[in-house]
Amino acid sequence: MKEAGKKGGLGILMAGVTVMGALLGWIAYADEIGTDVATTAIAIGNATNNVLPMDPSAVQLINLVRQTVEGVHNSSVMQELYGASTNVNGVAGADVVLADHFTNYCGLLDGPPCTLDPLLMYGDMKISSLLSGTVYDGSRQQAAQIYLSNLLDPPAVIGVANFNADMPVNVATLANSPKTKAAFVQAVSDEAMVSIIREPFANMMAIRMPPPANGSNPPGPSQMQMMEEVAMQRFMSSAWATSMTLPTTTPQQIMAQQAMMQAYQVWMSYQQYRQMERVEALLSVLALQNFRQQKATAAQVSQAQNSSAAANTSSSSSSTSGQ
């Protein structure tokens, strides 16, 4: 029985029902991002008379990170607004979640055959699927995508209206249905809010995505791998600490080490600035929600007061008429 369930689950997965199933498909079309990164690389080279040009591998890595972030957003929005509520085999979203869990992420108490990998076990419901380690392989990437799908777009609680049944959705078709038009306008507002929540998770995923192999070059390290390596290669090395105290170590060698570490600190300060932008956006959303809630409450109080005043006026008029 369970084996049949696993086969069914595999069929569902092959149908491609994941929020970010089209993630990599967006990368080929991210021309604006590539142009921006290339322009920055040229500017850096010109500013240093090409003494300190950006490495091509660094340009590729920055491109990949930014394209992955946008891919997460674009694929998620498309799935939420236009994705079918059931896949091509007619399987409901809740059944997809169950089949996926018992195919790839079930645990010891779920019975065999389940994964013994501690990271993938319950990987569809643990944030460690996103945050553990410094690089994703295929299984990790899928677990991260499915975790984010279960978190932000659960089948049981639809946060954004879906318009798959109204396709093609455009100005002409929406104008013919005031109800659908109002729902679509609300969905646009909902997506604007959800994107702020999705952005930090998209970045968490993007910095763990390794650049693909390029010709004879193997897949490069992810941005997180590089950050961890630089952060740990000296502090975690007793050999490096010893080398700094050797009589043969020159002041120039120590200064070179300090310069490299300072360059890393500048890079990290820049990353922290971008991270704080995302934190500010999240805090602003909380303030916005509070503002909207206050306005909604005030409107309800005003409506209740107006209704009460109208009722009192009507009652007074009836009494006067009766006299």
Secondary structure per residue as TSV (DSSP state, phi and psi in degrees):
chain	resnum	aa	ss	phi	psi
A	1	M	-	360.0	-45.9
A	2	K	H	-69.6	-36.4
A	3	E	H	-62.0	-39.3
A	4	A	H	-64.8	-38.8
A	5	G	H	-62.7	-38.3
A	6	K	H	-66.6	-39.6
A	7	K	H	-64.8	-41.2
A	8	G	H	-62.3	-39.6
A	9	G	H	-63.2	-40.3
A	10	L	H	-63.6	-37.1
A	11	G	H	-62.8	-39.3
A	12	I	H	-65.2	-43.1
A	13	L	H	-64.9	-37.2
A	14	M	H	-64.5	-23.6
A	15	A	T	-72.9	-11.2
A	16	G	T	79.2	35.0
A	17	V	-	-91.8	84.7
A	18	T	-	-140.2	149.7
A	19	V	T	-58.5	-38.2
A	20	M	T	-113.5	39.6
A	21	G	T	-62.8	-26.4
A	22	A	T	-96.6	19.2
A	23	L	G	-51.6	-56.8
A	24	L	G	-71.1	-19.4
A	25	G	G	-65.2	-22.2
A	26	W	G	-80.0	-22.1
A	27	I	G	-63.6	-36.5
A	28	A	G	-65.8	-18.1
A	29	Y	G	-108.5	8.2
A	30	A	-	-85.4	57.5
A	31	D	H	-65.2	-39.8
A	32	E	H	-61.6	-40.1
A	33	I	H	-66.0	-45.7
A	34	G	H	-61.4	-39.5
A	35	T	H	-64.6	-41.7
A	36	D	H	-63.3	-46.0
A	37	V	H	-66.5	-41.5
A	38	A	H	-63.6	-39.8
A	39	T	H	-62.7	-41.1
A	40	T	H	-63.6	-42.4
A	41	A	H	-61.9	-41.9
A	42	I	H	-65.1	-42.3
A	43	A	H	-62.4	-40.1
A	44	I	H	-64.5	-43.2
A	45	G	H	-61.9	-44.0
A	46	N	H	-65.2	-37.7
A	47	A	H	-67.0	-22.8
A	48	T	T	-113.7	19.0
A	49	N	T	53.4	32.4
A	50	N	T	64.7	19.8
A	51	V	S	-75.7	-32.4
A	52	L	S	-123.9	66.8
A	53	P	-	-75.0	154.5
A	54	M	-	-71.9	137.4
A	55	D	-	-65.5	140.6
A	56	P	H	-55.3	-35.6
A	57	S	H	-66.7	-33.2
A	58	A	H	-68.9	-40.4
A	59	V	H	-60.9	-43.7
A	60	Q	H	-62.5	-41.2
A	61	L	H	-66.8	-44.6
A	62	I	H	-62.4	-41.5
A	63	N	H	-58.0	-47.1
A	64	L	H	-62.4	-44.5
A	65	V	H	-60.2	-49.1
A	66	R	H	-69.1	-37.0
A	67	Q	H	-68.0	-36.9
A	68	T	H	-64.8	-41.4
A	69	V	H	-58.4	-48.1
A	70	E	H	-67.8	-32.9
A	71	G	H	-63.6	-39.9
A	72	V	H	-61.5	-47.0
A	73	H	H	-61.5	-53.5
A	74	N	H	-62.2	-44.5
A	75	S	H	-66.5	-37.5
A	76	S	H	-66.5	-44.3
A	77	V	H	-62.4	-43.9
A	78	M	H	-62.1	-42.4
A	79	Q	H	-65.7	-42.5
A	80	E	H	-70.0	-40.1
A	81	L	H	-82.6	-37.7
A	82	Y	H	-125.8	-5.6
A	83	G	S	-68.5	142.9
A	84	A	-	-66.9	145.0
A	85	S	S	-69.3	-20.2
A	86	T	B	-128.1	156.5
A	87	N	-	-85.2	-172.6
A	88	V	T	-63.4	-21.8
A	89	N	T	-91.2	4.0
A	90	G	-	76.7	23.7
A	91	V	-	-92.9	128.5
A	92	A	B	-67.5	156.9
A	93	G	H	-57.7	-40.5
A	94	A	H	-63.1	-37.5
A	95	D	H	-68.8	-32.9
A	96	V	H	-63.9	-43.8
A	97	V	H	-60.0	-44.9
A	98	L	H	-65.5	-47.3
A	99	A	H	-63.4	-39.6
A	100	D	H	-64.8	-42.6
A	101	H	I	-61.6	-48.9
A	102	F	I	-79.7	-5.8
A	103	T	I	-90.8	-40.2
A	104	N	I	-122.4	-24.0
A	105	Y	I	-129.2	12.9
A	106	C	-	-72.3	160.5
A	107	G	-	-113.5	-171.0
A	108	L	G	-61.6	-37.3
A	109	L	G	-76.7	-11.2
A	110	D	G	-81.9	-8.9
A	111	G	-	88.8	158.7
A	112	P	S	-74.3	159.0
A	113	P	S	-93.1	116.0
A	114	C	-	-121.9	161.0
A	115	T	-	-65.4	141.5
A	116	L	-	-100.6	-1.3
A	117	D	-	-70.7	117.0
A	118	P	T	-63.2	-24.6
A	119	L	T	-79.7	-40.5
A	120	L	T	-79.3	-23.9
A	121	M	T	-61.5	123.7
A	122	Y	T	58.0	28.0
A	123	G	T	-67.0	-16.6
A	124	D	T	-82.3	-0.5
A	125	M	S	-138.1	15.2
A	126	K	-	-119.8	133.6
A	127	I	T	-67.9	-16.9
A	128	S	H	-63.2	-20.4
A	129	S	H	-60.3	-32.3
A	130	L	H	-84.7	-43.7
A	131	L	H	-98.5	-20.5
A	132	S	S	-68.8	141.5
A	133	G	S	72.0	-170.3
A	134	T	S	-123.4	-5.3
A	135	V	-	-152.4	146.3
A	136	Y	-	-99.1	134.7
A	137	D	-	-93.1	-172.6
A	138	G	H	-59.9	-43.5
A	139	S	H	-67.5	-40.5
A	140	R	H	-65.3	-41.9
A	141	Q	H	-62.1	-43.0
A	142	Q	H	-64.6	-41.9
A	143	A	H	-62.8	-40.6
A	144	A	H	-63.7	-42.5
A	145	Q	H	-64.6	-43.8
A	146	I	H	-69.8	-38.5
A	147	Y	H	-59.3	-46.1
A	148	L	H	-64.8	-36.4
A	149	S	H	-62.9	-46.7
A	150	N	H	-65.1	-31.1
A	151	L	H	-75.1	-48.9
A	152	L	H	-97.1	-20.6
A	153	D	S	-138.7	57.1
A	154	P	-	-68.2	141.2
A	155	P	T	-60.5	-30.4
A	156	A	T	-75.6	-22.5
A	157	V	S	-133.4	92.1
A	158	I	-	-77.3	118.5
A	159	G	-	-89.8	-26.4
A	160	V	S	-126.2	134.5
A	161	A	-	-61.4	141.8
A	162	N	-	-106.1	138.8
A	163	F	-	-120.7	26.7
A	164	N	G	-60.5	-36.3
A	165	A	G	-74.8	-10.6
A	166	D	G	-104.6	9.9
A	167	M	-	-65.3	145.4
A	168	P	S	-78.2	137.6
A	169	V	-	-94.6	116.5
A	170	N	S	-151.1	-179.2
A	171	V	H	-60.0	-40.4
A	172	A	H	-64.0	-46.4
A	173	T	H	-70.8	-35.9
A	174	L	H	-69.4	-32.4
A	175	A	H	-65.9	-23.7
A	176	N	T	-82.3	-8.0
A	177	S	-	-137.3	97.3
A	178	P	H	-55.7	-35.7
A	179	K	H	-66.6	-45.4
A	180	T	H	-66.9	-38.3
A	181	K	H	-61.6	-44.4
A	182	A	H	-63.3	-39.1
A	183	A	H	-66.2	-38.2
A	184	F	H	-69.0	-41.9
A	185	V	H	-60.0	-40.1
A	186	Q	H	-65.8	-37.9
A	187	A	H	-64.5	-37.7
A	188	V	H	-61.0	-44.1
A	189	S	H	-64.8	-40.6
A	190	D	H	-63.4	-42.6
A	191	E	H	-65.0	-36.1
A	192	A	H	-60.3	-38.0
A	193	M	H	-73.3	-45.4
A	194	V	H	-64.9	-33.0
A	195	S	H	-62.2	-32.8
A	196	I	H	-68.0	-34.8
A	197	I	H	-74.1	-35.6
A	198	R	H	-73.6	-29.6
A	199	E	H	-56.1	-48.7
A	200	P	H	-60.3	-40.1
A	201	F	H	-66.2	-38.4
A	202	A	H	-61.6	-39.8
A	203	N	H	-68.2	-38.7
A	204	M	H	-58.4	-39.8
A	205	M	H	-71.2	-44.5
A	206	A	H	-62.1	-39.8
A	207	I	T	-75.4	-6.1
A	208	R	T	-106.1	6.5
A	209	M	-	-91.0	118.6
A	210	P	-	-78.9	143.4
A	211	P	-	-59.7	142.4
A	212	P	-	-70.2	164.1
A	213	A	-	-60.5	142.9
A	214	N	B	-128.9	102.5
A	215	G	T	64.4	-124.1
A	216	S	T	-84.8	-7.4
A	217	N	B	-80.5	132.3
A	218	P	-	-72.1	169.6
A	219	P	-	-55.5	134.7
A	220	G	-	-80.9	168.7
A	221	P	-	-71.0	151.5
A	222	S	-	-73.4	165.9
A	223	Q	H	-61.5	-38.9
A	224	M	H	-66.9	-36.8
A	225	Q	H	-60.4	-44.5
A	226	M	H	-64.5	-41.8
A	227	M	H	-62.9	-44.0
A	228	E	H	-66.9	-39.8
A	229	E	H	-61.3	-48.1
A	230	V	H	-65.6	-38.6
A	231	A	H	-68.8	-29.4
A	232	M	H	-107.4	-19.5
A	233	Q	T	-64.9	-24.6
A	234	R	T	-98.1	-50.6
A	235	F	T	-60.0	-35.4
A	236	M	T	-92.4	10.7
A	237	S	-	-117.6	110.6
A	238	S	H	-68.3	-27.5
A	239	A	H	-64.4	-40.4
A	240	W	H	-66.0	-44.4
A	241	A	H	-59.0	-40.3
A	242	T	H	-66.4	-40.7
A	243	S	H	-62.4	-29.2
A	244	M	T	-72.4	-14.7
A	245	T	T	-109.2	0.0
A	246	L	-	-70.2	144.3
A	247	P	T	-61.5	-26.3
A	248	T	T	-81.3	-9.5
A	249	T	-	-78.3	123.3
A	250	T	-	-88.0	158.4
A	251	P	H	-58.3	-33.5
A	252	Q	H	-64.5	-39.1
A	253	Q	H	-65.5	-40.2
A	254	I	H	-65.9	-41.5
A	255	M	H	-63.0	-37.1
A	256	A	H	-64.4	-41.0
A	257	Q	H	-63.2	-43.2
A	258	Q	H	-63.0	-39.5
A	259	A	H	-63.9	-41.4
A	260	M	H	-64.7	-41.0
A	261	M	H	-69.1	-34.8
A	262	Q	H	-66.7	-38.4
A	263	A	H	-61.3	-39.8
A	264	Y	H	-65.5	-39.0
A	265	Q	H	-63.4	-38.5
A	266	V	H	-63.4	-43.0
A	267	W	H	-60.8	-45.1
A	268	M	H	-66.7	-35.4
A	269	S	H	-62.2	-39.1
A	270	Y	H	-65.1	-43.2
A	271	Q	H	-63.2	-39.0
A	272	Q	H	-67.7	-35.0
A	273	Y	H	-61.9	-45.5
A	274	R	H	-64.3	-37.4
A	275	Q	H	-64.8	-40.7
A	276	M	H	-64.9	-31.2
A	277	E	H	-60.2	-42.5
A	278	R	H	-68.1	-38.0
A	279	V	H	-64.0	-43.9
A	280	E	H	-60.6	-39.6
A	281	A	H	-62.9	-43.0
A	282	L	H	-63.9	-42.0
A	283	L	H	-64.9	-37.6
A	284	S	H	-64.6	-35.2
A	285	V	H	-63.6	-40.9
A	286	L	H	-61.2	-42.3
A	287	A	H	-65.1	-39.2
A	288	L	H	-64.6	-43.5
A	289	Q	H	-62.5	-39.5
A	290	N	H	-64.2	-41.9
A	291	F	H	-61.2	-46.6
A	292	R	H	-65.3	-38.0
A	293	Q	H	-65.0	-40.4
A	294	Q	H	-63.7	-41.5
A	295	K	H	-65.2	-41.7
A	296	A	H	-64.3	-40.7
A	297	T	H	-64.8	-44.3
A	298	A	H	-61.8	-38.7
A	299	A	H	-66.0	-39.4
A	300	Q	H	-66.3	-41.1
A	301	V	H	-64.2	-43.5
A	302	S	H	-63.2	-41.8
A	303	Q	H	-65.0	-39.7
A	304	A	H	-65.9	-40.3
A	305	Q	H	-66.0	-41.9
A	306	N	H	-65.0	-40.4
A	307	S	H	-64.8	-40.8
A	308	S	H	-65.8	-41.7
A	309	A	H	-64.1	-40.3
A	310	A	H	-65.4	-38.8
A	311	A	H	-66.9	-39.8
A	312	N	H	-65.8	-39.2
A	313	T	H	-64.5	-42.5
A	314	S	H	-64.7	-40.2
A	315	S	H	-66.6	-39.7
A	316	S	H	-65.6	-39.5
A	317	S	H	-65.4	-38.8
A	318	S	H	-66.3	-39.9
A	319	S	H	-64.6	-42.2
A	320	T	H	-64.3	-40.2
A	321	S	H	-64.9	-36.0
A	322	G	H	-69.2	-30.6
A	323	Q	-	-75.2	360.0
